[in-house]
Each structure stands twice: as C-alpha cells, then as structure tokens.
Amino acid sequence: MKKSANFFEKVYDVAKLIPYGRVTSYGAIAKYLGAAKSARMVGWAMNASHGRDDIPAHRVVNRKGLLTGKHHFEGTNLMQQLLENEGIQVKDNQIQNFDVFFWDPFKELQT
C-alpha cells in the first residue's frame, strides 16, 4: 500500500482493497491504520468519498453489520442494492451472516 499523508486517503487505500463480496467496518479500518478510536473519522472519509467510483464505500458498515451510512448514497436503497449485487444478503438494513462476509484488514493485510 502506498504511503499517504492524508488520513482520508489512507482510509481510501484500505477501502480499495476490500474484496468483492466482502465487507468491513469503520472500526476495523481505523484499527488497521493505528487509530483505533477513529471509527467516526473513517465514516466521515467514506461519506466524503461519494462521487468517486474507485472507492467501494458500500462495503464499509458499522461493527454490527448495519448499513449506517446508507443515507449518504443516492436513492433510498442504493447501498443495499450494491451489496446484494455482490451476493451479500441485507435484511432490515443489516447484513445477514455478517461474520461470514466480514473482512478484517488487520488480519488480511500484513504490513
């Protein structure tokens, strides 16, 4: 992963690595970046990424698998539709079998 000076860019570098059909959490990205208490800042970065096709913001959810950022996507169900297109089932704004689809950058990306 390239070195980035800006925290948001570091978040985007990690988000770009989330595999198709997998999801991670704001907190998992923050922990990987060495800023474990900055989950909210990761959320702000994801919100600021809208309009950038290279950032799969729909693959980042809260620690329980809830689509807490869905209101930042165009349309009422775009985030859910994008996830379902990747084979992830969502019911009542929550990813079903979250532990199966969860991708932990701390474990997956050895630095």
Backbone bond lengths (Angstrom), bond angles and torsions (degrees), N, CA, C in turn:
res aa  C-N    CA-C-N  psi(-1)  N-CA   C-N-CA  omega(-1)  CA-C   N-CA-C  phi
1 M - - - 1.441 - - 1.520 108.78 -
2 K 1.319 115.92 137.41 1.461 119.61 -179.52 1.524 110.87 -72.03
3 K 1.293 115.64 152.28 1.457 120.99 177.04 1.521 108.64 -79.45
4 S 1.336 115.90 132.14 1.462 121.32 178.81 1.517 108.80 -124.38
5 A 1.302 116.29 139.47 1.453 120.50 179.81 1.533 110.65 -77.81
6 N 1.316 117.78 -33.86 1.444 123.91 -173.45 1.533 110.53 -90.05
7 F 1.346 117.55 131.51 1.470 121.36 -179.80 1.523 111.39 -57.11
8 F 1.324 117.79 -44.30 1.471 120.26 179.86 1.524 110.29 -58.61
9 E 1.326 117.97 -41.71 1.466 120.55 179.64 1.521 111.03 -65.60
10 K 1.335 117.44 -35.24 1.462 120.57 176.25 1.530 109.80 -64.48
11 V 1.326 116.22 -41.32 1.466 121.06 176.78 1.522 109.37 -60.41
12 Y 1.327 116.95 -44.97 1.465 120.78 -179.28 1.528 111.08 -64.08
13 D 1.317 116.97 -37.80 1.471 120.29 178.09 1.529 110.39 -59.05
14 V 1.337 116.91 -41.05 1.469 120.62 178.94 1.522 110.13 -71.62
15 A 1.327 117.28 -45.48 1.468 120.81 -178.13 1.530 111.79 -58.33
16 K 1.313 116.46 -36.48 1.472 120.41 179.28 1.524 112.28 -64.00
17 L 1.332 117.44 -19.83 1.459 122.13 -177.82 1.530 113.23 -91.33
18 I 1.336 117.37 -7.16 1.464 119.86 179.79 1.527 107.61 -66.02
19 P 1.330 117.17 120.83 1.465 119.47 -177.34 1.531 113.21 -64.56
20 Y 1.305 115.32 151.25 1.462 122.79 173.49 1.530 108.06 -54.11
21 G 1.330 116.57 134.01 1.457 120.29 178.00 1.513 114.35 81.11
22 R 1.321 117.51 11.52 1.466 122.74 178.57 1.518 108.61 -129.19
23 V 1.320 116.48 161.07 1.459 122.18 178.14 1.525 109.33 -136.20
24 T 1.321 115.33 160.15 1.456 121.10 172.86 1.518 108.12 -137.21
25 S 1.314 115.91 -179.86 1.465 119.69 -178.72 1.529 110.52 -114.82
26 Y 1.321 113.89 162.54 1.463 120.12 176.85 1.536 109.29 -58.33
27 G 1.336 115.26 -44.60 1.460 120.55 -178.64 1.514 113.65 -65.25
28 A 1.335 116.84 -36.09 1.470 120.02 179.68 1.527 110.65 -65.76
29 I 1.326 116.45 -39.21 1.470 119.65 177.13 1.522 109.64 -66.63
30 A 1.335 116.46 -44.48 1.466 120.37 179.61 1.528 110.95 -59.26
31 K 1.339 116.54 -45.15 1.469 121.00 179.41 1.524 110.62 -61.07
32 Y 1.319 116.36 -44.38 1.468 120.26 179.85 1.526 111.14 -59.62
33 L 1.320 116.30 -36.37 1.469 121.16 -178.23 1.529 112.17 -82.63
34 G 1.332 117.15 3.23 1.455 120.49 178.54 1.506 113.42 78.08
35 A 1.323 116.33 21.08 1.462 121.80 -179.09 1.532 108.49 -131.13
36 A 1.335 115.87 58.86 1.469 122.71 -170.63 1.526 114.49 -52.29
37 K 1.306 118.02 -28.39 1.465 120.17 -178.34 1.535 113.00 -93.74
38 S 1.313 116.06 15.63 1.465 120.76 -175.60 1.531 113.86 -110.55
39 A 1.333 117.12 29.27 1.465 120.51 179.72 1.529 110.95 -57.23
40 R 1.320 116.82 -39.67 1.470 120.32 -179.15 1.531 110.60 -63.82
41 M 1.312 116.42 -37.66 1.463 120.33 178.76 1.532 110.49 -66.55
42 V 1.335 117.07 -35.38 1.462 120.97 174.64 1.530 108.73 -62.59
43 G 1.323 116.80 -40.21 1.466 120.97 176.45 1.518 111.72 -60.78
44 W 1.320 116.22 -41.66 1.469 119.87 177.71 1.525 110.31 -62.88
45 A 1.325 116.17 -39.57 1.463 120.30 178.28 1.530 110.38 -62.98
46 M 1.331 116.37 -43.70 1.474 119.63 179.23 1.526 110.22 -62.78
47 N 1.321 116.96 -40.95 1.470 120.66 178.17 1.523 110.27 -62.40
48 A 1.317 117.02 -40.23 1.468 121.27 -178.87 1.530 112.39 -72.98
49 S 1.326 117.10 -13.18 1.465 120.31 -176.62 1.527 113.56 -84.07
50 H 1.316 117.42 -9.20 1.467 119.16 -178.09 1.524 110.56 -60.91
51 G 1.304 114.07 136.56 1.457 120.16 -174.57 1.519 112.06 99.79
52 R 1.316 116.08 -10.38 1.474 121.35 176.58 1.525 107.70 -102.89
53 D 1.302 116.59 112.85 1.458 120.87 -177.87 1.520 113.49 -70.63
54 D 1.332 117.48 -15.31 1.461 120.43 -177.21 1.531 113.33 -86.86
55 I 1.335 118.03 -3.20 1.461 121.79 -179.41 1.529 109.02 -111.69
56 P 1.338 118.04 113.52 1.467 120.37 179.64 1.537 111.76 -82.29
57 A 1.322 116.28 68.25 1.464 121.62 -175.75 1.527 112.19 -60.30
58 H 1.325 117.26 -25.59 1.470 120.14 -179.56 1.523 112.08 -65.95
59 R 1.318 118.12 -16.27 1.465 122.01 -179.39 1.527 112.95 -89.14
60 V 1.326 117.24 5.21 1.466 120.90 179.82 1.529 108.13 -115.33
61 V 1.337 115.02 121.16 1.462 122.04 -175.41 1.526 109.04 -131.80
62 N 1.334 117.15 -178.33 1.460 117.58 179.20 1.525 110.47 -80.77
63 R 1.308 116.97 176.27 1.470 121.89 -171.35 1.515 113.81 -66.37
64 K 1.332 116.77 -13.93 1.465 120.86 178.33 1.528 112.11 -102.35
65 G 1.332 116.53 1.90 1.460 119.92 -179.16 1.511 113.98 86.29
66 L 1.321 116.84 14.67 1.467 120.68 178.16 1.520 110.77 -83.71
67 L 1.323 115.89 142.82 1.465 121.47 179.42 1.525 109.35 -83.38
68 T 1.306 116.74 65.20 1.466 121.43 -175.96 1.519 112.71 -67.44
69 G 1.322 118.18 -22.27 1.462 120.94 -179.25 1.519 113.94 -94.19
70 K 1.329 117.80 6.74 1.466 120.79 -172.34 1.526 113.68 -61.72
71 H 1.320 117.57 -29.13 1.469 119.71 -178.79 1.529 112.47 -71.89
72 H 1.325 117.44 -7.80 1.464 120.78 176.94 1.529 112.46 -89.98
73 F 1.330 116.29 -5.34 1.463 121.07 178.33 1.517 109.59 -93.88
74 E 1.334 116.00 151.02 1.463 120.07 176.08 1.518 108.87 -64.49
75 G 1.316 116.74 142.56 1.458 119.62 -179.61 1.519 110.80 76.13
76 T 1.308 116.20 162.25 1.459 119.77 -174.72 1.517 113.91 -78.75
77 N 1.322 117.87 -28.36 1.463 119.46 -175.22 1.518 114.00 -126.08
78 L 1.323 118.77 20.96 1.462 120.78 -175.49 1.529 112.05 -60.45
79 M 1.323 117.93 -43.90 1.461 120.02 -179.29 1.529 110.10 -60.05
80 Q 1.326 116.36 -45.82 1.462 121.13 179.02 1.529 110.69 -62.87
81 Q 1.315 117.21 -43.10 1.470 120.91 -179.80 1.525 111.01 -61.98
82 L 1.331 117.18 -42.15 1.464 120.84 179.50 1.526 110.76 -62.94
83 L 1.328 116.92 -41.20 1.459 120.71 178.79 1.526 110.85 -67.45
84 E 1.324 116.09 -44.00 1.465 119.95 -179.81 1.523 111.47 -64.63
85 N 1.330 116.87 -31.87 1.467 120.51 175.71 1.525 111.28 -63.81
86 E 1.334 116.57 -22.33 1.462 121.62 179.22 1.532 111.73 -97.09
87 G 1.332 116.70 8.40 1.462 121.00 176.63 1.517 115.05 88.97
88 I 1.326 117.43 13.36 1.464 121.54 -179.86 1.523 108.01 -99.76
89 Q 1.323 116.25 122.12 1.464 120.55 -179.37 1.520 110.12 -84.21
90 V 1.337 115.38 133.14 1.459 121.96 179.77 1.525 107.93 -123.64
91 K 1.329 115.84 131.20 1.462 121.12 177.82 1.518 107.96 -134.88
92 D 1.319 116.42 128.00 1.466 121.88 -178.77 1.531 111.54 52.35
93 N 1.330 115.53 46.02 1.472 123.51 178.16 1.519 114.22 63.92
94 Q 1.319 117.64 19.67 1.462 120.70 179.35 1.528 110.16 -128.69
95 I 1.333 114.48 135.62 1.458 120.48 178.50 1.524 108.66 -69.67
96 Q 1.312 115.71 127.91 1.457 121.14 177.28 1.531 108.89 -80.89
97 N 1.319 116.34 142.70 1.471 121.84 -177.28 1.531 111.05 54.89
98 F 1.317 115.28 45.03 1.466 122.11 -176.13 1.524 112.57 -50.36
99 D 1.340 117.17 -42.55 1.465 120.27 -177.64 1.527 112.81 -62.87
100 V 1.329 117.17 -26.80 1.468 121.39 178.58 1.532 111.30 -71.85
101 F 1.329 115.66 -37.20 1.466 120.95 -175.38 1.527 113.31 -94.65
102 F 1.342 116.84 -10.03 1.460 120.51 -176.05 1.521 111.67 -67.28
103 W 1.310 115.18 130.49 1.466 124.01 177.94 1.524 107.42 -115.09
104 D 1.327 116.94 118.16 1.458 121.82 -177.30 1.529 109.34 -101.40
105 P 1.317 117.80 107.64 1.473 119.45 -178.49 1.526 112.13 -60.73
106 F 1.328 117.81 -28.82 1.463 120.79 -179.73 1.532 110.48 -63.39
107 K 1.335 116.32 -35.18 1.471 121.14 179.42 1.524 111.34 -89.43
108 E 1.323 117.54 -36.46 1.460 122.25 -172.59 1.525 113.73 -82.37
109 L 1.310 116.94 -30.19 1.474 121.50 -176.19 1.521 109.28 -109.70
110 Q 1.283 116.28 93.02 1.463 119.85 178.09 1.533 108.74 -78.77
111 T 1.305 115.75 124.68 1.474 119.61 -179.19 1.499 111.76 -91.61
